Amino acid sequence: MIKSIKIRLAGHAARMGQKRGICRVLVGKPEGKRPRCRWEGNIKMDLTEVGCGGMDWIKMAQDRERWSALVNVVMNFRVS
């Protein structure tokens, strides 16, 4: 459930555009000491778990229907 919420929010933030603060935080590279894992890295890792790794997820998020279908896949995905 948490992954689907995270994926849904990531799509919303990606559609906002690069000038909005949340999108810059999502895909930006922090200055100074590098954190272990950025939010974008977590999104990519979650998408890889459901078999959608390697795609340009920010570009895909622009199409709301495709992104909604992806969120539904993530919601129904069970890790054994």
N, C-alpha and C positions, 0 to 999 in steps of 0.2 A: 504494500500500500504506500509506504513512504517513497519508494522509487517512482511510482506513478505520479505522485504529487511533485516530486523533484523534476521529473521529465516534463510534466505539464507546465510548471513554472519556468523551466528553461526555454520552452517554446514561446511562452508569452514574452519573456525578456528578449529573446532573439528577434521577435517581430517588432520590438520597440525601436530598433535602429541604434547605430553606433553612437549617436549624440546623447542618448539618455544615459544617466548614471548607472542604472542597474545592468545594462548591457555592457558597459565598459568594465564593470566589476566582474561580470561573468566571463568575458573573453580576454580581458586585459592581462598584461603581465605586470605583476607587482614589482616595485623598485625596492632595493635594499635586500634584506635577508629573504631568501626564497622559501615559501612555505612547502611543506612536504607534498601536498596535493592541492591543486586548485579545483574550484567548483566545476570548471569545464572538463577537467580530467575525470572527475567522478561521473559526469554525464556520459562521457565516452565509454567509461568502464561499464556503466549500467546498460548502455546500448549494445555493447559487445556481448554481454551476458544473454541478451534476448536474440542474438544473431543479426544485429543491425550495425555492427561495428564497421569502421572504414568509410562510412558515408559522411557527407558534409551535412551534419545535423542542423546547422544554422540555416542553410539554404532550404533544407527540407521543412523546417519549422515555418517558413513563409507560406506554405500551402497548408491551411488549417485542416482540411479534410484528411490529408495524408498524416499530418501530425496527430490528429485525433485518433486515427486508426492505430498509430504506433503506441499512443498512450494506452489504448484498450488492450493491445498485445502485452504491454508491460504489466498492466493490472491483472491480466489472466495468467501471467507467467509464474510457474511454480518451480522453485529450485529444489531438486531432490537431494 
